[in-house]
Amino acid sequence: MLVQDVPRSKKLFLGGDFNGHIEGDSGDYESAHGGFGFGVRNSGGVAVIDFAAAYNLLVVNSLFKK
């Protein structure tokens, strides 16, 4: 199943160890990044957050301080 095939009336949860650092600063990703994180954003983090922003998703572990 593709992400775009999930009806908007349903909830979609994606989980896994994506090995990406999304950094603490949301930058241009306010819609997908909650403002918390650590480390320096790496290429894996850019891919994760780009994916989340493209599909109107949220990186939920960026919503709270670790």
mmJSON file of the N, C-alpha and C atoms, coordinates in Angstrom:
{"data_MODEL":{"atom_site":{
"group_PDB":["ATOM","ATOM","ATOM","ATOM","ATOM","ATOM","ATOM","ATOM","ATOM","ATOM","ATOM","ATOM","ATOM","ATOM","ATOM","ATOM","ATOM","ATOM","ATOM","ATOM","ATOM","ATOM","ATOM","ATOM","ATOM","ATOM","ATOM","ATOM","ATOM","ATOM","ATOM","ATOM","ATOM","ATOM","ATOM","ATOM","ATOM","ATOM","ATOM","ATOM","ATOM","ATOM","ATOM","ATOM","ATOM","ATOM","ATOM","ATOM","ATOM","ATOM","ATOM","ATOM","ATOM","ATOM","ATOM","ATOM","ATOM","ATOM","ATOM","ATOM","ATOM","ATOM","ATOM","ATOM","ATOM","ATOM","ATOM","ATOM","ATOM","ATOM","ATOM","ATOM","ATOM","ATOM","ATOM","ATOM","ATOM","ATOM","ATOM","ATOM","ATOM","ATOM","ATOM","ATOM","ATOM","ATOM","ATOM","ATOM","ATOM","ATOM","ATOM","ATOM","ATOM","ATOM","ATOM","ATOM","ATOM","ATOM","ATOM","ATOM","ATOM","ATOM","ATOM","ATOM","ATOM","ATOM","ATOM","ATOM","ATOM","ATOM","ATOM","ATOM","ATOM","ATOM","ATOM","ATOM","ATOM","ATOM","ATOM","ATOM","ATOM","ATOM","ATOM","ATOM","ATOM","ATOM","ATOM","ATOM","ATOM","ATOM","ATOM","ATOM","ATOM","ATOM","ATOM","ATOM","ATOM","ATOM","ATOM","ATOM","ATOM","ATOM","ATOM","ATOM","ATOM","ATOM","ATOM","ATOM","ATOM","ATOM","ATOM","ATOM","ATOM","ATOM","ATOM","ATOM","ATOM","ATOM","ATOM","ATOM","ATOM","ATOM","ATOM","ATOM","ATOM","ATOM","ATOM","ATOM","ATOM","ATOM","ATOM","ATOM","ATOM","ATOM","ATOM","ATOM","ATOM","ATOM","ATOM","ATOM","ATOM","ATOM","ATOM","ATOM","ATOM","ATOM","ATOM","ATOM","ATOM","ATOM","ATOM","ATOM","ATOM","ATOM","ATOM","ATOM","ATOM","ATOM"],
"id":[1,2,3,4,5,6,7,8,9,10,11,12,13,14,15,16,17,18,19,20,21,22,23,24,25,26,27,28,29,30,31,32,33,34,35,36,37,38,39,40,41,42,43,44,45,46,47,48,49,50,51,52,53,54,55,56,57,58,59,60,61,62,63,64,65,66,67,68,69,70,71,72,73,74,75,76,77,78,79,80,81,82,83,84,85,86,87,88,89,90,91,92,93,94,95,96,97,98,99,100,101,102,103,104,105,106,107,108,109,110,111,112,113,114,115,116,117,118,119,120,121,122,123,124,125,126,127,128,129,130,131,132,133,134,135,136,137,138,139,140,141,142,143,144,145,146,147,148,149,150,151,152,153,154,155,156,157,158,159,160,161,162,163,164,165,166,167,168,169,170,171,172,173,174,175,176,177,178,179,180,181,182,183,184,185,186,187,188,189,190,191,192,193,194,195,196,197,198],
"type_symbol":["N","C","C","N","C","C","N","C","C","N","C","C","N","C","C","N","C","C","N","C","C","N","C","C","N","C","C","N","C","C","N","C","C","N","C","C","N","C","C","N","C","C","N","C","C","N","C","C","N","C","C","N","C","C","N","C","C","N","C","C","N","C","C","N","C","C","N","C","C","N","C","C","N","C","C","N","C","C","N","C","C","N","C","C","N","C","C","N","C","C","N","C","C","N","C","C","N","C","C","N","C","C","N","C","C","N","C","C","N","C","C","N","C","C","N","C","C","N","C","C","N","C","C","N","C","C","N","C","C","N","C","C","N","C","C","N","C","C","N","C","C","N","C","C","N","C","C","N","C","C","N","C","C","N","C","C","N","C","C","N","C","C","N","C","C","N","C","C","N","C","C","N","C","C","N","C","C","N","C","C","N","C","C","N","C","C","N","C","C","N","C","C","N","C","C","N","C","C"],
"label_atom_id":["N","CA","C","N","CA","C","N","CA","C","N","CA","C","N","CA","C","N","CA","C","N","CA","C","N","CA","C","N","CA","C","N","CA","C","N","CA","C","N","CA","C","N","CA","C","N","CA","C","N","CA","C","N","CA","C","N","CA","C","N","CA","C","N","CA","C","N","CA","C","N","CA","C","N","CA","C","N","CA","C","N","CA","C","N","CA","C","N","CA","C","N","CA","C","N","CA","C","N","CA","C","N","CA","C","N","CA","C","N","CA","C","N","CA","C","N","CA","C","N","CA","C","N","CA","C","N","CA","C","N","CA","C","N","CA","C","N","CA","C","N","CA","C","N","CA","C","N","CA","C","N","CA","C","N","CA","C","N","CA","C","N","CA","C","N","CA","C","N","CA","C","N","CA","C","N","CA","C","N","CA","C","N","CA","C","N","CA","C","N","CA","C","N","CA","C","N","CA","C","N","CA","C","N","CA","C","N","CA","C","N","CA","C","N","CA","C","N","CA","C","N","CA","C","N","CA","C","N","CA","C"],
"label_alt_id":[null,null,null,null,null,null,null,null,null,null,null,null,null,null,null,null,null,null,null,null,null,null,null,null,null,null,null,null,null,null,null,null,null,null,null,null,null,null,null,null,null,null,null,null,null,null,null,null,null,null,null,null,null,null,null,null,null,null,null,null,null,null,null,null,null,null,null,null,null,null,null,null,null,null,null,null,null,null,null,null,null,null,null,null,null,null,null,null,null,null,null,null,null,null,null,null,null,null,null,null,null,null,null,null,null,null,null,null,null,null,null,null,null,null,null,null,null,null,null,null,null,null,null,null,null,null,null,null,null,null,null,null,null,null,null,null,null,null,null,null,null,null,null,null,null,null,null,null,null,null,null,null,null,null,null,null,null,null,null,null,null,null,null,null,null,null,null,null,null,null,null,null,null,null,null,null,null,null,null,null,null,null,null,null,null,null,null,null,null,null,null,null,null,null,null,null,null,null],
"label_comp_id":["MET","MET","MET","LEU","LEU","LEU","VAL","VAL","VAL","GLN","GLN","GLN","ASP","ASP","ASP","VAL","VAL","VAL","PRO","PRO","PRO","ARG","ARG","ARG","SER","SER","SER","LYS","LYS","LYS","LYS","LYS","LYS","LEU","LEU","LEU","PHE","PHE","PHE","LEU","LEU","LEU","GLY","GLY","GLY","GLY","GLY","GLY","ASP","ASP","ASP","PHE","PHE","PHE","ASN","ASN","ASN","GLY","GLY","GLY","HIS","HIS","HIS","ILE","ILE","ILE","GLU","GLU","GLU","GLY","GLY","GLY","ASP","ASP","ASP","SER","SER","SER","GLY","GLY","GLY","ASP","ASP","ASP","TYR","TYR","TYR","GLU","GLU","GLU","SER","SER","SER","ALA","ALA","ALA","HIS","HIS","HIS","GLY","GLY","GLY","GLY","GLY","GLY","PHE","PHE","PHE","GLY","GLY","GLY","PHE","PHE","PHE","GLY","GLY","GLY","VAL","VAL","VAL","ARG","ARG","ARG","ASN","ASN","ASN","SER","SER","SER","GLY","GLY","GLY","GLY","GLY","GLY","VAL","VAL","VAL","ALA","ALA","ALA","VAL","VAL","VAL","ILE","ILE","ILE","ASP","ASP","ASP","PHE","PHE","PHE","ALA","ALA","ALA","ALA","ALA","ALA","ALA","ALA","ALA","TYR","TYR","TYR","ASN","ASN","ASN","LEU","LEU","LEU","LEU","LEU","LEU","VAL","VAL","VAL","VAL","VAL","VAL","ASN","ASN","ASN","SER","SER","SER","LEU","LEU","LEU","PHE","PHE","PHE","LYS","LYS","LYS","LYS","LYS","LYS"],
"label_asym_id":["A","A","A","A","A","A","A","A","A","A","A","A","A","A","A","A","A","A","A","A","A","A","A","A","A","A","A","A","A","A","A","A","A","A","A","A","A","A","A","A","A","A","A","A","A","A","A","A","A","A","A","A","A","A","A","A","A","A","A","A","A","A","A","A","A","A","A","A","A","A","A","A","A","A","A","A","A","A","A","A","A","A","A","A","A","A","A","A","A","A","A","A","A","A","A","A","A","A","A","A","A","A","A","A","A","A","A","A","A","A","A","A","A","A","A","A","A","A","A","A","A","A","A","A","A","A","A","A","A","A","A","A","A","A","A","A","A","A","A","A","A","A","A","A","A","A","A","A","A","A","A","A","A","A","A","A","A","A","A","A","A","A","A","A","A","A","A","A","A","A","A","A","A","A","A","A","A","A","A","A","A","A","A","A","A","A","A","A","A","A","A","A","A","A","A","A","A","A"],
"label_entity_id":["1","1","1","1","1","1","1","1","1","1","1","1","1","1","1","1","1","1","1","1","1","1","1","1","1","1","1","1","1","1","1","1","1","1","1","1","1","1","1","1","1","1","1","1","1","1","1","1","1","1","1","1","1","1","1","1","1","1","1","1","1","1","1","1","1","1","1","1","1","1","1","1","1","1","1","1","1","1","1","1","1","1","1","1","1","1","1","1","1","1","1","1","1","1","1","1","1","1","1","1","1","1","1","1","1","1","1","1","1","1","1","1","1","1","1","1","1","1","1","1","1","1","1","1","1","1","1","1","1","1","1","1","1","1","1","1","1","1","1","1","1","1","1","1","1","1","1","1","1","1","1","1","1","1","1","1","1","1","1","1","1","1","1","1","1","1","1","1","1","1","1","1","1","1","1","1","1","1","1","1","1","1","1","1","1","1","1","1","1","1","1","1","1","1","1","1","1","1"],
"label_seq_id":[1,1,1,2,2,2,3,3,3,4,4,4,5,5,5,6,6,6,7,7,7,8,8,8,9,9,9,10,10,10,11,11,11,12,12,12,13,13,13,14,14,14,15,15,15,16,16,16,17,17,17,18,18,18,19,19,19,20,20,20,21,21,21,22,22,22,23,23,23,24,24,24,25,25,25,26,26,26,27,27,27,28,28,28,29,29,29,30,30,30,31,31,31,32,32,32,33,33,33,34,34,34,35,35,35,36,36,36,37,37,37,38,38,38,39,39,39,40,40,40,41,41,41,42,42,42,43,43,43,44,44,44,45,45,45,46,46,46,47,47,47,48,48,48,49,49,49,50,50,50,51,51,51,52,52,52,53,53,53,54,54,54,55,55,55,56,56,56,57,57,57,58,58,58,59,59,59,60,60,60,61,61,61,62,62,62,63,63,63,64,64,64,65,65,65,66,66,66],
"pdbx_PDB_ins_code":[null,null,null,null,null,null,null,null,null,null,null,null,null,null,null,null,null,null,null,null,null,null,null,null,null,null,null,null,null,null,null,null,null,null,null,null,null,null,null,null,null,null,null,null,null,null,null,null,null,null,null,null,null,null,null,null,null,null,null,null,null,null,null,null,null,null,null,null,null,null,null,null,null,null,null,null,null,null,null,null,null,null,null,null,null,null,null,null,null,null,null,null,null,null,null,null,null,null,null,null,null,null,null,null,null,null,null,null,null,null,null,null,null,null,null,null,null,null,null,null,null,null,null,null,null,null,null,null,null,null,null,null,null,null,null,null,null,null,null,null,null,null,null,null,null,null,null,null,null,null,null,null,null,null,null,null,null,null,null,null,null,null,null,null,null,null,null,null,null,null,null,null,null,null,null,null,null,null,null,null,null,null,null,null,null,null,null,null,null,null,null,null,null,null,null,null,null,null],
"Cartn_x":[0.843,0.0,0.891,0.523,1.248,0.644,1.461,0.99,-0.18,-0.071,-1.131,-2.429,-2.404,-3.614,-4.415,-3.848,-4.539,-5.544,-6.809,-7.813,-7.527,-7.834,-7.599,-8.447,-9.484,-10.337,-9.696,-8.597,-7.89,-6.637,-6.129,-4.887,-3.769,-2.629,-1.473,-0.325,0.226,1.376,2.505,3.626,4.821,5.835,6.429,7.401,8.637,9.73,10.97,12.163,13.317,14.564,15.107,14.804,15.167,16.595,17.278,18.681,18.924,17.997,18.153,18.1,18.966,18.951,18.237,17.158,16.35,16.689,17.559,18.016,16.904,17.279,16.315,15.6,16.191,15.591,14.711,13.449,12.536,12.844,13.496,13.856,12.627,12.665,11.549,10.521,10.599,9.745,8.752,8.213,7.3,6.102,5.646,4.469,4.769,6.041,6.397,7.282,7.804,8.784,8.25,8.232,7.677,8.585,9.85,10.745,11.744,11.68,12.641,13.423,14.617,15.487,16.887,17.841,19.223,20.134,21.387,22.355,22.212,22.96,22.945,22.165,21.289,20.48,21.405,21.217,22.024,21.153,21.744,21.0,19.816,19.969,18.845,17.716,18.069,17.07,16.354,17.099,16.488,15.483,15.848,14.94,13.67,13.807,12.649,11.727,12.297,11.472,10.898,11.62,11.072,9.87,9.983,8.888,7.671,7.911,6.812,6.126,6.903,6.328,5.554,6.067,5.419,4.05,3.88,2.618,1.812,2.165,1.43,1.41,2.575,2.744,3.563,3.722,4.455,5.437,6.652,7.639,7.335,6.622,6.064,7.111,8.259,9.243,9.942,9.549,10.078,9.137,8.114,7.125,7.469,8.472,8.806,10.321,10.782,12.21,12.603,13.698,14.181,15.133],
"Cartn_y":[-1.17,0.0,1.237,2.216,3.473,4.49,5.401,6.429,7.196,7.538,8.316,7.526,6.217,5.392,5.345,5.83,5.811,6.972,6.674,7.746,8.744,9.994,11.033,10.811,10.029,9.751,8.722,8.105,7.107,7.717,7.101,7.539,6.62,7.214,6.469,6.656,5.554,5.589,4.821,5.472,4.826,4.76,3.626,3.495,2.777,3.045,2.362,3.168,2.571,3.259,3.76,5.002,5.552,6.085,6.092,6.496,7.887,8.769,10.141,11.104,12.079,13.125,14.327,14.754,15.843,17.192,17.235,18.458,19.086,19.951,20.605,21.783,22.382,23.538,23.054,23.467,23.008,23.634,24.787,25.429,25.687,25.243,25.42,24.296,23.482,22.293,22.381,23.561,23.726,22.788,22.453,21.593,20.139,19.722,18.329,18.126,19.213,19.141,19.916,19.279,19.896,20.845,20.97,21.929,21.343,20.034,19.396,18.344,18.105,17.099,17.321,16.615,16.801,16.445,16.809,16.532,17.493,17.222,18.018,17.244,17.925,17.272,16.651,15.366,14.673,14.315,13.674,13.36,12.437,11.517,10.656,11.451,12.427,13.289,14.162,14.661,15.469,14.621,13.374,12.487,12.203,11.94,11.66,12.873,14.028,15.219,15.708,15.525,15.84,14.947,13.665,12.723,13.131,13.446,13.848,15.111,16.081,17.334,17.104,16.253,16.004,15.359,14.533,13.821,14.372,15.593,16.247,15.385,14.804,13.99,14.786,14.232,14.891,13.909,14.339,13.531,13.716,12.746,12.953,12.994,12.351,12.427,13.784,14.688,16.055,16.989,16.423,17.222,17.365,16.634,16.683,16.611,17.164,17.142,15.75,15.271,13.936,13.994],
"Cartn_z":[0.0,0.0,0.0,-0.763,-0.835,0.122,0.598,1.517,0.914,-0.357,-0.986,-1.167,-0.953,-1.058,0.24,1.334,2.624,2.637,2.851,2.878,3.996,3.766,4.779,6.026,5.917,7.072,8.014,7.601,8.41,9.007,10.074,10.698,10.226,9.949,9.472,10.45,10.938,11.83,11.158,10.973,10.434,11.559,11.756,12.824,12.35,12.981,12.646,13.095,12.951,13.246,11.919,11.602,10.3,10.262,11.418,11.507,10.937,11.179,10.715,11.877,11.883,12.893,12.294,12.944,12.383,12.997,13.994,14.644,15.475,16.388,17.265,16.64,15.64,14.974,13.829,13.823,12.772,11.42,11.415,10.146,9.288,8.064,7.129,7.221,8.246,8.355,9.507,9.789,10.92,10.844,9.651,9.511,9.862,9.807,10.046,11.266,11.84,12.931,14.126,15.293,16.49,17.223,16.815,17.44,18.417,18.662,19.551,18.777,19.218,18.621,19.148,18.595,19.015,17.857,18.007,16.958,15.792,14.774,13.553,12.503,11.805,10.768,9.724,9.486,8.481,7.277,6.287,5.059,5.338,6.292,6.663,7.3,8.117,8.742,7.734,6.761,5.7,4.926,4.625,3.884,4.683,5.979,6.833,6.904,7.135,7.316,5.982,4.887,3.561,3.258,3.578,3.372,4.197,5.473,6.354,5.837,5.421,4.923,3.622,2.751,1.456,1.616,2.652,2.853,4.021,4.461,5.539,6.81,7.131,8.328,9.336,10.536,11.609,12.224,12.461,13.17,14.658,15.233,16.573,17.675,17.498,18.572,18.593,17.699,17.744,18.521,19.136,19.88,21.368,21.842,23.258,23.451,24.552,24.875,25.335,24.85,25.216,26.376],
"occupancy":[1.0,1.0,1.0,1.0,1.0,1.0,1.0,1.0,1.0,1.0,1.0,1.0,1.0,1.0,1.0,1.0,1.0,1.0,1.0,1.0,1.0,1.0,1.0,1.0,1.0,1.0,1.0,1.0,1.0,1.0,1.0,1.0,1.0,1.0,1.0,1.0,1.0,1.0,1.0,1.0,1.0,1.0,1.0,1.0,1.0,1.0,1.0,1.0,1.0,1.0,1.0,1.0,1.0,1.0,1.0,1.0,1.0,1.0,1.0,1.0,1.0,1.0,1.0,1.0,1.0,1.0,1.0,1.0,1.0,1.0,1.0,1.0,1.0,1.0,1.0,1.0,1.0,1.0,1.0,1.0,1.0,1.0,1.0,1.0,1.0,1.0,1.0,1.0,1.0,1.0,1.0,1.0,1.0,1.0,1.0,1.0,1.0,1.0,1.0,1.0,1.0,1.0,1.0,1.0,1.0,1.0,1.0,1.0,1.0,1.0,1.0,1.0,1.0,1.0,1.0,1.0,1.0,1.0,1.0,1.0,1.0,1.0,1.0,1.0,1.0,1.0,1.0,1.0,1.0,1.0,1.0,1.0,1.0,1.0,1.0,1.0,1.0,1.0,1.0,1.0,1.0,1.0,1.0,1.0,1.0,1.0,1.0,1.0,1.0,1.0,1.0,1.0,1.0,1.0,1.0,1.0,1.0,1.0,1.0,1.0,1.0,1.0,1.0,1.0,1.0,1.0,1.0,1.0,1.0,1.0,1.0,1.0,1.0,1.0,1.0,1.0,1.0,1.0,1.0,1.0,1.0,1.0,1.0,1.0,1.0,1.0,1.0,1.0,1.0,1.0,1.0,1.0,1.0,1.0,1.0,1.0,1.0,1.0],
"B_iso_or_equiv":[0.0,0.0,0.0,0.0,0.0,0.0,0.0,0.0,0.0,0.0,0.0,0.0,0.0,0.0,0.0,0.0,0.0,0.0,0.0,0.0,0.0,0.0,0.0,0.0,0.0,0.0,0.0,0.0,0.0,0.0,0.0,0.0,0.0,0.0,0.0,0.0,0.0,0.0,0.0,0.0,0.0,0.0,0.0,0.0,0.0,0.0,0.0,0.0,0.0,0.0,0.0,0.0,0.0,0.0,0.0,0.0,0.0,0.0,0.0,0.0,0.0,0.0,0.0,0.0,0.0,0.0,0.0,0.0,0.0,0.0,0.0,0.0,0.0,0.0,0.0,0.0,0.0,0.0,0.0,0.0,0.0,0.0,0.0,0.0,0.0,0.0,0.0,0.0,0.0,0.0,0.0,0.0,0.0,0.0,0.0,0.0,0.0,0.0,0.0,0.0,0.0,0.0,0.0,0.0,0.0,0.0,0.0,0.0,0.0,0.0,0.0,0.0,0.0,0.0,0.0,0.0,0.0,0.0,0.0,0.0,0.0,0.0,0.0,0.0,0.0,0.0,0.0,0.0,0.0,0.0,0.0,0.0,0.0,0.0,0.0,0.0,0.0,0.0,0.0,0.0,0.0,0.0,0.0,0.0,0.0,0.0,0.0,0.0,0.0,0.0,0.0,0.0,0.0,0.0,0.0,0.0,0.0,0.0,0.0,0.0,0.0,0.0,0.0,0.0,0.0,0.0,0.0,0.0,0.0,0.0,0.0,0.0,0.0,0.0,0.0,0.0,0.0,0.0,0.0,0.0,0.0,0.0,0.0,0.0,0.0,0.0,0.0,0.0,0.0,0.0,0.0,0.0,0.0,0.0,0.0,0.0,0.0,0.0],
"pdbx_formal_charge":[null,null,null,null,null,null,null,null,null,null,null,null,null,null,null,null,null,null,null,null,null,null,null,null,null,null,null,null,null,null,null,null,null,null,null,null,null,null,null,null,null,null,null,null,null,null,null,null,null,null,null,null,null,null,null,null,null,null,null,null,null,null,null,null,null,null,null,null,null,null,null,null,null,null,null,null,null,null,null,null,null,null,null,null,null,null,null,null,null,null,null,null,null,null,null,null,null,null,null,null,null,null,null,null,null,null,null,null,null,null,null,null,null,null,null,null,null,null,null,null,null,null,null,null,null,null,null,null,null,null,null,null,null,null,null,null,null,null,null,null,null,null,null,null,null,null,null,null,null,null,null,null,null,null,null,null,null,null,null,null,null,null,null,null,null,null,null,null,null,null,null,null,null,null,null,null,null,null,null,null,null,null,null,null,null,null,null,null,null,null,null,null,null,null,null,null,null,null],
"auth_seq_id":[1,1,1,2,2,2,3,3,3,4,4,4,5,5,5,6,6,6,7,7,7,8,8,8,9,9,9,10,10,10,11,11,11,12,12,12,13,13,13,14,14,14,15,15,15,16,16,16,17,17,17,18,18,18,19,19,19,20,20,20,21,21,21,22,22,22,23,23,23,24,24,24,25,25,25,26,26,26,27,27,27,28,28,28,29,29,29,30,30,30,31,31,31,32,32,32,33,33,33,34,34,34,35,35,35,36,36,36,37,37,37,38,38,38,39,39,39,40,40,40,41,41,41,42,42,42,43,43,43,44,44,44,45,45,45,46,46,46,47,47,47,48,48,48,49,49,49,50,50,50,51,51,51,52,52,52,53,53,53,54,54,54,55,55,55,56,56,56,57,57,57,58,58,58,59,59,59,60,60,60,61,61,61,62,62,62,63,63,63,64,64,64,65,65,65,66,66,66],
"auth_comp_id":["MET","MET","MET","LEU","LEU","LEU","VAL","VAL","VAL","GLN","GLN","GLN","ASP","ASP","ASP","VAL","VAL","VAL","PRO","PRO","PRO","ARG","ARG","ARG","SER","SER","SER","LYS","LYS","LYS","LYS","LYS","LYS","LEU","LEU","LEU","PHE","PHE","PHE","LEU","LEU","LEU","GLY","GLY","GLY","GLY","GLY","GLY","ASP","ASP","ASP","PHE","PHE","PHE","ASN","ASN","ASN","GLY","GLY","GLY","HIS","HIS","HIS","ILE","ILE","ILE","GLU","GLU","GLU","GLY","GLY","GLY","ASP","ASP","ASP","SER","SER","SER","GLY","GLY","GLY","ASP","ASP","ASP","TYR","TYR","TYR","GLU","GLU","GLU","SER","SER","SER","ALA","ALA","ALA","HIS","HIS","HIS","GLY","GLY","GLY","GLY","GLY","GLY","PHE","PHE","PHE","GLY","GLY","GLY","PHE","PHE","PHE","GLY","GLY","GLY","VAL","VAL","VAL","ARG","ARG","ARG","ASN","ASN","ASN","SER","SER","SER","GLY","GLY","GLY","GLY","GLY","GLY","VAL","VAL","VAL","ALA","ALA","ALA","VAL","VAL","VAL","ILE","ILE","ILE","ASP","ASP","ASP","PHE","PHE","PHE","ALA","ALA","ALA","ALA","ALA","ALA","ALA","ALA","ALA","TYR","TYR","TYR","ASN","ASN","ASN","LEU","LEU","LEU","LEU","LEU","LEU","VAL","VAL","VAL","VAL","VAL","VAL","ASN","ASN","ASN","SER","SER","SER","LEU","LEU","LEU","PHE","PHE","PHE","LYS","LYS","LYS","LYS","LYS","LYS"],
"auth_asym_id":["A","A","A","A","A","A","A","A","A","A","A","A","A","A","A","A","A","A","A","A","A","A","A","A","A","A","A","A","A","A","A","A","A","A","A","A","A","A","A","A","A","A","A","A","A","A","A","A","A","A","A","A","A","A","A","A","A","A","A","A","A","A","A","A","A","A","A","A","A","A","A","A","A","A","A","A","A","A","A","A","A","A","A","A","A","A","A","A","A","A","A","A","A","A","A","A","A","A","A","A","A","A","A","A","A","A","A","A","A","A","A","A","A","A","A","A","A","A","A","A","A","A","A","A","A","A","A","A","A","A","A","A","A","A","A","A","A","A","A","A","A","A","A","A","A","A","A","A","A","A","A","A","A","A","A","A","A","A","A","A","A","A","A","A","A","A","A","A","A","A","A","A","A","A","A","A","A","A","A","A","A","A","A","A","A","A","A","A","A","A","A","A","A","A","A","A","A","A"],
"auth_atom_id":["N","CA","C","N","CA","C","N","CA","C","N","CA","C","N","CA","C","N","CA","C","N","CA","C","N","CA","C","N","CA","C","N","CA","C","N","CA","C","N","CA","C","N","CA","C","N","CA","C","N","CA","C","N","CA","C","N","CA","C","N","CA","C","N","CA","C","N","CA","C","N","CA","C","N","CA","C","N","CA","C","N","CA","C","N","CA","C","N","CA","C","N","CA","C","N","CA","C","N","CA","C","N","CA","C","N","CA","C","N","CA","C","N","CA","C","N","CA","C","N","CA","C","N","CA","C","N","CA","C","N","CA","C","N","CA","C","N","CA","C","N","CA","C","N","CA","C","N","CA","C","N","CA","C","N","CA","C","N","CA","C","N","CA","C","N","CA","C","N","CA","C","N","CA","C","N","CA","C","N","CA","C","N","CA","C","N","CA","C","N","CA","C","N","CA","C","N","CA","C","N","CA","C","N","CA","C","N","CA","C","N","CA","C","N","CA","C","N","CA","C","N","CA","C","N","CA","C","N","CA","C"],
"pdbx_PDB_model_num":[1,1,1,1,1,1,1,1,1,1,1,1,1,1,1,1,1,1,1,1,1,1,1,1,1,1,1,1,1,1,1,1,1,1,1,1,1,1,1,1,1,1,1,1,1,1,1,1,1,1,1,1,1,1,1,1,1,1,1,1,1,1,1,1,1,1,1,1,1,1,1,1,1,1,1,1,1,1,1,1,1,1,1,1,1,1,1,1,1,1,1,1,1,1,1,1,1,1,1,1,1,1,1,1,1,1,1,1,1,1,1,1,1,1,1,1,1,1,1,1,1,1,1,1,1,1,1,1,1,1,1,1,1,1,1,1,1,1,1,1,1,1,1,1,1,1,1,1,1,1,1,1,1,1,1,1,1,1,1,1,1,1,1,1,1,1,1,1,1,1,1,1,1,1,1,1,1,1,1,1,1,1,1,1,1,1,1,1,1,1,1,1,1,1,1,1,1,1]
}}}
